[in-house]
Amino acid sequence: MRIGRKQIMLDTSWQELANCLGVDPDLFFPERGASTREAKEVCKGCVVRDHCLEYALANGEKFGIWGGMSERERRRIRRSRSVARQAQPGVAASIETA
């Protein structure tokens, strides 16, 4: 499903296989300036880590640790992907018209 430029991922079945299933969600939403190390440790080796990260990127998650990455780290990925799309004019034009 595509809504404007933002793609919403509806399939969340991958979450049933996540290492974080059953872990206190507060661990993944630390207060500003608090350590994210423990949350990222849970993500290490998770078989659905990539799905989790892509879900967060596609849905514009602004807070928390998703796919082992903080919002700052996800912002860098979004920025680099945007730059890559802009470097390929034919691809960018087809994305905008979709």
DSSP file (Angstrom, degrees, kcal/mol; ACC not computed):
  #  RESIDUE AA STRUCTURE BP1 BP2  ACC     N-H-->O    O-->H-N    N-H-->O    O-->H-N    TCO  KAPPA ALPHA  PHI   PSI    X-CA   Y-CA   Z-CA
    1    1 A M              0   0    0      0, 0.0     7,-0.8     0, 0.0     2,-0.4   0.000 360.0 360.0 360.0 140.1    0.0    0.0    0.0
    2    2 A R  E     -A    7   0A   0      5,-0.2     2,-0.5    96,-0.1     5,-0.2  -0.989 360.0-175.1-128.7 127.0    1.3    3.4   -0.8
    3    3 A I  E >   -A    6   0A   0      3,-1.9     3,-1.6    -2,-0.4     2,-0.1  -0.946  66.3 -55.4-121.7 107.5    0.0    6.7    0.7
    4    4 A G  T 3  S-     0   0    0     -2,-0.5    94,-0.0     1,-0.3     0, 0.0  -0.403 113.8 -30.1  58.5-131.0    1.7    9.7   -1.0
    5    5 A R  T 3  S+     0   0    0     -2,-0.1     2,-0.6    -3,-0.1    -1,-0.3   0.588 123.6  88.5 -90.8 -11.9    5.4    9.2   -0.6
    6    6 A K  E <   -A    3   0A   0     -3,-1.6    -3,-1.9    53,-0.0     2,-0.5  -0.771  65.9-151.4 -96.2 124.2    5.2    7.3    2.6
    7    7 A Q  E     -A    2   0A   0     -2,-0.6     2,-0.6    -5,-0.2    -5,-0.2  -0.805   7.5-149.6 -94.4 128.9    4.8    3.5    2.4
    8    8 A I        -     0   0    0     -7,-0.8     2,-0.7    -2,-0.5    51,-0.1  -0.871   6.9-145.1 -99.9 123.1    3.0    1.9    5.2
    9    9 A M        +     0   0    0     -2,-0.6    -7,-0.0    46,-0.2    50,-0.0  -0.785  20.8 175.8 -88.3 119.5    4.0   -1.6    6.0
   10   10 A L        +     0   0    0     -2,-0.7     2,-0.7     1,-0.0    -1,-0.2   0.758  53.6  88.3 -94.9 -28.4    1.0   -3.6    7.2
   11   11 A D        +     0   0    0      1,-0.2     3,-0.2     2,-0.0    -1,-0.0  -0.625  39.7 158.9 -78.3 111.9    2.6   -7.1    7.6
   12   12 A T    >   +     0   0    0     -2,-0.7     3,-1.8     1,-0.1     4,-0.3   0.100  34.6 116.0-117.4  20.0    3.9   -7.3   11.1
   13   13 A S  G >   +     0   0    0      1,-0.3     3,-1.6     2,-0.2     4,-0.2   0.777  65.4  71.9 -61.6 -25.5    4.0  -11.1   11.3
   14   14 A W  G >  S+     0   0    0      1,-0.3     3,-2.0     2,-0.2    -1,-0.3   0.769  80.4  75.0 -59.1 -26.0    7.8  -10.9   11.7
   15   15 A Q  G X  S+     0   0    0     -3,-1.8     3,-1.2     1,-0.3    -1,-0.3   0.767  81.5  68.2 -61.5 -25.6    7.3   -9.5   15.2
   16   16 A E  G <  S+     0   0    0     -3,-1.6    -1,-0.3    -4,-0.3    -2,-0.2   0.696 102.9  45.5 -66.8 -17.8    6.4  -13.0   16.4
   17   17 A L  G <  S+     0   0    0     -3,-2.0    30,-0.4    -4,-0.2    -1,-0.2   0.365  87.1 123.3-103.9   2.6   10.0  -14.1   15.8
   18   18 A A    X   -     0   0    0     -3,-1.2     3,-1.3    -4,-0.3    25,-0.1  -0.355  64.5-134.4 -73.6 144.0   11.7  -11.1   17.4
   19   19 A N  T 3  S+     0   0    0      1,-0.2    -1,-0.1    23,-0.1    24,-0.1   0.794 105.4  61.2 -60.1 -29.3   14.2  -11.4   20.3
   20   20 A C  T >  S+     0   0    0      2,-0.1     3,-2.8    23,-0.0    -1,-0.2   0.529  70.9 124.2 -81.7  -5.1   12.3   -8.5   22.0
   21   21 A L  T <  S+     0   0    0     -3,-1.3     3,-0.1     1,-0.3    -5,-0.0  -0.387  85.7  10.5 -58.1 120.0    9.1  -10.4   22.3
   22   22 A G  T 3  S+     0   0    0      1,-0.4    -1,-0.3    -2,-0.2     2,-0.3   0.343  99.6 124.2  91.2  -6.3    8.2  -10.4   25.9
   23   23 A V  S <  S-     0   0    0     -3,-2.8    -1,-0.4     1,-0.1    -3,-0.0  -0.644  78.5 -90.7 -85.8 145.1   10.9   -7.9   26.9
   24   24 A D    >   -     0   0    0     -2,-0.3     3,-1.8     1,-0.2     4,-0.4  -0.356  32.4-143.4 -55.0 118.9    9.8   -4.7   28.7
   25   25 A P  G >  S+     0   0    0      0, 0.0     3,-1.5     0, 0.0     4,-0.4   0.768  94.3  73.2 -59.2 -26.4    9.1   -2.1   25.9
   26   26 A D  G >  S+     0   0    0      1,-0.3     3,-1.0     2,-0.2    -2,-0.1   0.798  85.5  66.7 -58.7 -27.1   10.5    0.7   28.1
   27   27 A L  G <  S+     0   0    0     -3,-1.8    12,-0.3     1,-0.2    -1,-0.3   0.848 102.0  46.7 -60.6 -33.5   13.9   -0.8   27.4
   28   28 A F  G <  S+     0   0    0     -3,-1.5    37,-2.2    -4,-0.4    -1,-0.2   0.458 111.3  52.3 -90.8  -2.4   13.5    0.2   23.7
   29   29 A F  S <  S+     0   0    0     -3,-1.0    -1,-0.2    -4,-0.4     3,-0.1  -0.531  78.3 178.7-130.0  65.0   12.3    3.7   24.5
   30   30 A P        -     0   0    0      0, 0.0    34,-0.2     0, 0.0     3,-0.1  -0.259  36.2 -96.3 -68.8 155.3   14.9    5.1   26.9
   31   31 A E    >   -     0   0    0      1,-0.2     3,-2.6     4,-0.1     0, 0.0  -0.298  60.7 -72.0 -65.5 156.1   14.7    8.6   28.2
   32   32 A R  T 3  S+     0   0    0      1,-0.3    -1,-0.2    -3,-0.1     3,-0.1  -0.242 122.8  12.8 -53.5 129.2   16.7   11.3   26.3
   33   33 A G  T 3  S+     0   0    0      1,-0.3    -1,-0.3    -3,-0.1     2,-0.1   0.273  97.8 126.2  87.3 -11.5   20.4   10.9   27.0
   34   34 A A  S <  S-     0   0    0     -3,-2.6    -1,-0.3     1,-0.1     2,-0.1  -0.385  70.3 -87.2 -77.5 159.5   20.0    7.4   28.5
   35   35 A S        -     0   0    0      1,-0.1     4,-0.2    -3,-0.1    -1,-0.1  -0.349  28.2-169.1 -68.1 142.7   21.9    4.4   27.3
   36   36 A T     >  +     0   0    0      2,-0.1     4,-2.4     1,-0.1     5,-0.2   0.307  61.9 103.8-107.3   3.5   20.6    2.4   24.4
   37   37 A R  H  > S+     0   0    0      1,-0.2     4,-1.9     2,-0.2     5,-0.1   0.891  77.6  48.8 -56.7 -47.5   23.2   -0.4   24.9
   38   38 A E  H  > S+     0   0    0      1,-0.2     4,-1.6     2,-0.2    -1,-0.2   0.917 112.4  48.2 -63.1 -43.1   20.9   -2.9   26.5
   39   39 A A  H  > S+     0   0    0    -12,-0.3     4,-1.5     1,-0.2    -1,-0.2   0.921 111.3  50.1 -62.9 -43.3   18.2   -2.5   23.9
   40   40 A K  H  X S+     0   0    0     -4,-2.4     4,-1.3     1,-0.2    -1,-0.2   0.821 105.4  57.9 -66.1 -30.5   20.7   -2.9   21.1
   41   41 A E  H  < S+     0   0    0     -4,-1.9    -1,-0.2    -5,-0.2    -2,-0.2   0.889 103.9  52.0 -64.4 -39.1   22.1   -6.0   22.8
   42   42 A V  H  < S+     0   0    0     -4,-1.6    -1,-0.2     1,-0.2    -2,-0.2   0.883 109.3  51.2 -62.8 -37.4   18.6   -7.6   22.6
   43   43 A C  H >< S+     0   0    0     -4,-1.5     3,-2.3    -5,-0.1    -1,-0.2   0.771  84.9 105.3 -72.4 -26.7   18.6   -6.8   18.8
   44   44 A K  T 3< S+     0   0    0     -4,-1.3     3,-0.1     1,-0.3    24,-0.1  -0.320  94.9   5.1 -58.4 130.8   22.0   -8.4   18.2
   45   45 A G  T 3  S+     0   0    0      1,-0.3    -1,-0.3     2,-0.0     2,-0.2   0.502  89.1 151.4  75.6   3.1   21.5  -11.7   16.4
   46   46 A C    X   -     0   0    0     -3,-2.3     3,-1.3     1,-0.1     4,-0.3  -0.507  44.8-141.8 -69.6 131.6   17.8  -11.2   16.0
   47   47 A V  T 3  S+     0   0    0    -30,-0.4     3,-0.2     1,-0.3    -1,-0.1   0.686  99.9  43.1 -70.4 -17.4   16.5  -13.0   12.9
   48   48 A V  T 3> S+     0   0    0    -31,-0.2     4,-2.6     1,-0.1    -1,-0.3   0.139  76.2 115.8-113.1  19.3   14.0  -10.3   12.1
   49   49 A R  H <> S+     0   0    0     -3,-1.3     4,-2.4     1,-0.2     5,-0.2   0.897  77.8  49.0 -55.1 -45.1   16.3   -7.3   12.8
   50   50 A D  H  > S+     0   0    0     -4,-0.3     4,-2.7     2,-0.2    -1,-0.2   0.895 110.8  50.4 -64.4 -40.1   16.2   -6.2    9.1
   51   51 A H  H  > S+     0   0    0      2,-0.2     4,-2.4     1,-0.2    -1,-0.2   0.922 111.0  49.8 -62.1 -42.9   12.4   -6.4    9.0
   52   52 A C  H  X S+     0   0    0     -4,-2.6     4,-2.2     2,-0.2    -2,-0.2   0.922 111.9  47.2 -61.8 -46.6   12.2   -4.4   12.2
   53   53 A L  H  X S+     0   0    0     -4,-2.4     4,-2.4     1,-0.2    -2,-0.2   0.930 112.8  48.5 -62.5 -46.3   14.5   -1.7   10.8
   54   54 A E  H  X S+     0   0    0     -4,-2.7     4,-2.9     1,-0.2     5,-0.2   0.872 109.2  54.2 -64.0 -36.1   12.7   -1.5    7.5
   55   55 A Y  H  X S+     0   0    0     -4,-2.4     4,-2.0    -5,-0.2   -46,-0.2   0.942 110.3  46.4 -60.2 -47.4    9.4   -1.3    9.3
   56   56 A A  H  <>S+     0   0    0     -4,-2.2     5,-2.2     1,-0.2     4,-0.5   0.897 114.7  47.0 -63.4 -41.5   10.6    1.7   11.4
   57   57 A L  H ><5S+     0   0    0     -4,-2.4     3,-0.7     1,-0.2    -2,-0.2   0.924 113.9  47.0 -66.4 -44.8   12.0    3.4    8.3
   58   58 A A  H 3<5S+     0   0    0     -4,-2.9    -1,-0.2     1,-0.2    -2,-0.2   0.819 117.8  42.3 -67.3 -30.9    8.9    2.9    6.2
   59   59 A N  T 3<5S-     0   0    0     -4,-2.0    -1,-0.2    -5,-0.2    -2,-0.2   0.350 108.0-119.9-101.8   5.7    6.6    4.1    9.0
   60   60 A G  T < 5 -     0   0    0     -3,-0.7     2,-0.2    -4,-0.5    -3,-0.2   0.847  35.4-168.8  63.6  36.0    8.7    7.0   10.1
   61   61 A E      < -     0   0    0     -5,-2.2    -1,-0.2    -6,-0.2     5,-0.1  -0.416   7.0-174.5 -59.6 123.5    9.2    5.8   13.6
   62   62 A K        +     0   0    0     -2,-0.2     2,-0.3    -3,-0.1    -1,-0.2   0.619  58.7  47.0 -97.3 -15.8   10.6    8.8   15.5
   63   63 A F  S    S+     0   0    0      8,-0.1   -34,-0.1     7,-0.1   -35,-0.0  -0.898  87.4  18.9-129.9 154.8   11.4    7.2   18.8
   64   64 A G  S    S-     0   0    0     -2,-0.3     2,-0.6   -34,-0.2   -35,-0.2  -0.046  85.0 -57.1  88.5 175.5   13.0    4.1   20.2
   65   65 A I        +     0   0    0    -37,-2.2     2,-0.4     5,-0.1     5,-0.2  -0.874  53.0 173.9 -98.7 123.1   15.3    1.4   19.1
   66   66 A W  B >   -B   69   0B   0      3,-2.2     3,-1.6    -2,-0.6   -13,-0.0  -0.999  69.8  -4.4-131.9 128.8   14.1   -0.4   16.0
   67   67 A G  T 3  S-     0   0    0     -2,-0.4    -1,-0.1     1,-0.3     3,-0.1   0.795 130.0 -59.2  60.0  27.2   16.3   -3.0   14.2
   68   68 A G  T 3  S+     0   0    0      1,-0.2     2,-0.4   -29,-0.1    -1,-0.3   0.613 115.2 109.7  79.4  12.6   19.1   -2.2   16.6
   69   69 A M  B <   -B   66   0B   0     -3,-1.6    -3,-2.2     4,-0.0    -1,-0.2  -0.946  60.4-133.6-127.9 145.0   19.2    1.4   15.6
   70   70 A S     >  -     0   0    0     -2,-0.4     4,-2.5    -5,-0.2     5,-0.2  -0.303  38.3 -99.3 -80.9 171.4   18.4    4.7   17.3
   71   71 A E  H  > S+     0   0    0      1,-0.2     4,-2.7     2,-0.2     5,-0.2   0.898 125.0  54.4 -59.7 -40.7   16.4    7.5   15.6
   72   72 A R  H  > S+     0   0    0      1,-0.2     4,-1.6     2,-0.2    -1,-0.2   0.921 110.2  46.0 -60.0 -43.7   19.6    9.3   14.9
   73   73 A E  H  > S+     0   0    0      1,-0.2     4,-1.6     2,-0.2    -1,-0.2   0.891 113.1  49.4 -67.1 -39.5   21.0    6.2   13.1
   74   74 A R  H  X S+     0   0    0     -4,-2.5     4,-2.7     1,-0.2    -2,-0.2   0.871 106.4  56.9 -66.7 -36.0   17.8    5.7   11.2
   75   75 A R  H  X S+     0   0    0     -4,-2.7     4,-2.5     1,-0.2    -1,-0.2   0.897 104.9  52.1 -61.7 -40.1   17.8    9.4   10.1
   76   76 A R  H  X S+     0   0    0     -4,-1.6     4,-2.7     2,-0.2    -1,-0.2   0.903 109.6  49.3 -62.0 -41.2   21.2    8.8    8.6
   77   77 A I  H  X S+     0   0    0     -4,-1.6     4,-2.5     2,-0.2     5,-0.2   0.941 111.3  48.6 -63.6 -47.2   19.9    5.8    6.6
   78   78 A R  H  X S+     0   0    0     -4,-2.7     4,-2.2     1,-0.2    -2,-0.2   0.916 112.7  49.1 -59.0 -43.0   16.9    7.8    5.4
   79   79 A R  H  X S+     0   0    0     -4,-2.5     4,-2.4     2,-0.2    -1,-0.2   0.932 111.8  47.2 -63.3 -46.5   19.2   10.7    4.4
   80   80 A S  H  X S+     0   0    0     -4,-2.7     4,-2.2     1,-0.2    -1,-0.2   0.875 112.5  50.0 -66.3 -35.6   21.6    8.4    2.5
   81   81 A R  H  X S+     0   0    0     -4,-2.5     4,-2.4     2,-0.2    -1,-0.2   0.890 109.9  51.2 -67.3 -38.1   18.8    6.6    0.7
   82   82 A S  H  X S+     0   0    0     -4,-2.2     4,-2.3    -5,-0.2    -2,-0.2   0.918 110.2  48.5 -63.6 -43.7   17.3   10.0   -0.3
   83   83 A V  H  X S+     0   0    0     -4,-2.4     4,-1.5     1,-0.2    -2,-0.2   0.909 110.9  51.1 -62.5 -42.1   20.7   11.1   -1.7
   84   84 A A  H  < S+     0   0    0     -4,-2.2     4,-0.5     1,-0.2    -2,-0.2   0.899 110.3  49.0 -63.5 -41.0   21.0    7.8   -3.6
   85   85 A R  H >< S+     0   0    0     -4,-2.4     3,-1.2     1,-0.2     7,-0.6   0.903 110.0  51.3 -64.4 -41.0   17.5    8.3   -5.1
   86   86 A Q  H 3< S+     0   0    0     -4,-2.3    -1,-0.2     1,-0.3    -2,-0.2   0.787 103.1  59.4 -67.8 -26.3   18.3   11.8   -6.1
   87   87 A A  T 3< S+     0   0    0     -4,-1.5    -1,-0.3     1,-0.2    -2,-0.2   0.634 102.2  57.8 -75.6 -13.6   21.5   10.6   -7.8
   88   88 A Q    X>  -     0   0    0     -3,-1.2     4,-2.3    -4,-0.5     3,-0.7  -0.788  69.6-176.5-117.0  85.1   19.3    8.4  -10.0
   89   89 A P  H 3> S+     0   0    0      0, 0.0     4,-2.3     0, 0.0     5,-0.2   0.832  80.4  53.2 -55.7 -39.8   16.9   10.8  -11.8
   90   90 A G  H 3> S+     0   0    0      1,-0.2     4,-1.5     2,-0.2     5,-0.1   0.885 111.7  46.0 -63.6 -38.4   14.9    8.1  -13.6
   91   91 A V  H <> S+     0   0    0     -3,-0.7     4,-2.0     2,-0.2    -1,-0.2   0.923 111.7  50.7 -69.8 -45.6   14.3    6.2  -10.4
   92   92 A A  H  X S+     0   0    0     -4,-2.3     4,-2.3    -7,-0.6    -2,-0.2   0.896 109.6  51.0 -61.0 -41.4   13.3    9.3   -8.4
   93   93 A A  H  X S+     0   0    0     -4,-2.3     4,-1.3     1,-0.2    -1,-0.2   0.895 110.8  48.0 -65.0 -39.4   10.8   10.4  -11.1
   94   94 A S  H  X S+     0   0    0     -4,-1.5     4,-0.6     2,-0.2    -1,-0.2   0.839 111.0  51.5 -71.4 -31.6    9.2    6.9  -11.1
   95   95 A I  H >< S+     0   0    0     -4,-2.0     3,-0.7     1,-0.2    -2,-0.2   0.915 109.0  50.2 -68.6 -43.4    8.9    6.9   -7.3
   96   96 A E  H 3< S+     0   0    0     -4,-2.3    -1,-0.2     1,-0.2    -2,-0.2   0.795 111.7  47.5 -67.7 -28.2    7.2   10.3   -7.2
   97   97 A T  H 3<        0   0    0     -4,-1.3    -1,-0.2     1,-0.2    -2,-0.2   0.564 360.0 360.0 -89.5  -8.0    4.6    9.4   -9.8
   98   98 A A    <<        0   0    0     -3,-0.7    -1,-0.2    -4,-0.6    -2,-0.1   0.489 360.0 360.0 -74.1 360.0    3.8    6.1   -8.2
